[in-house]
Amino acid sequence: MNKKRKGIEMKKLLLGIAILGLLGSCARWEDSQKDWKSDTSGLKRTVRIYTLDGKLLKEYKGTIRVRDSDESGRISLNLISENNRRVTIDNAIVITEEE
């Protein structure tokens, strides 16, 4: 009886670990899909560009792909809904909102 009870407890533990693993991987999978879609075809976004003192310079809306550079702090916008027009931004604050 004692061995049978330990077996049931072990099965419950393994089932709990499996469920947690699946739930965690689902969120990771959804993030991966969204990253892939963003990198390949862009996402519907609103991008606002501000000066360093907080004044709005420009606002873009539409299907936009965003790339940033860790080394230079430069951000490139690929405006897919505007015939793939590319905008490069330096020394500004960029706020991106997905629609």
N, C-alpha and C positions, 0 to 999 in steps of 0.2 A: 504494500500500500504506500509506503514512504517513497519508493522509487517512482511509482506511478504519479504521485503528487509532484515530485521534483520535475518529472518529464512535462507535466502540464504547465508548471510555472516557467520552465525553460521555453516552451512553445509560445506562451504569452509574451515573454520578454523578447523573443526573436520577432514575433509579429509586431510588437510595438516599435522595435528598431526599424523594421522594414517600412512601416507606415511613416515614421519620421523621415526616413531616407527618401521615400517617394514624394512626400510633401515638399521637402527641401529642394529636390531635383526639379519639381514642377516649376517652382518660382525661378530657379536658375535657367530652366529651359525657356520659359517665357521671356526672360531678360535677353537670352541669346538670340531668340527669334526677332525681338524688337531691335537689337543691335544690328543684326544682319539686314533687316529691312531698311533701317536708317542708313547703313553704309552703302547699300546697293541702289535703292530707289528713293530714298529720302522720306521724311515724314511731314505731315501737315503741321506747320509751326508758325509762331509769331516770334520774330527776333527783333529786339530793341537794342539799339546801340546808344550808349551815353558817353558824354565826356567824363573826364576824371573828376570834375566838380558836380556831376549829376544832371547835366542838361541833355535832353533827348536830341540826338543828332539825326537818327534815321530809324525807320521801322519797316521791316519786311514781313509779308504774310504770304503763305503758300506752301508748296512742297519744297522743302529745303533740306539739303544735306550739310552737316556741320563737321568741320575738321579743325582740330586744334594742334598746336605744336608745343610740346613741353619745353623745348630749348629756347625758343624765341618769344613765346607768349602770343604768337600770331594766330589769328583765327581766320579760316577760309569758309565762306558760305557759297554753296553751289545752289543757285536759285533755279531749280528744275522747272518750276511753273513759268519761268521767264526765259525759256530757251537755253537753259543751262548756263546762264550768266554767272560769272564767278566774281565774288567780292572778297577782298582780303582786308582784314582789320588789324591795326596795330595801335597800342596805347589807348585803349578804350575799354569801357565796361560793356559786356555783352550779356544780355539776359534772353534765354531761349525758353519758350513755353510751347509744349506740345498741345495740339488742339484735339 
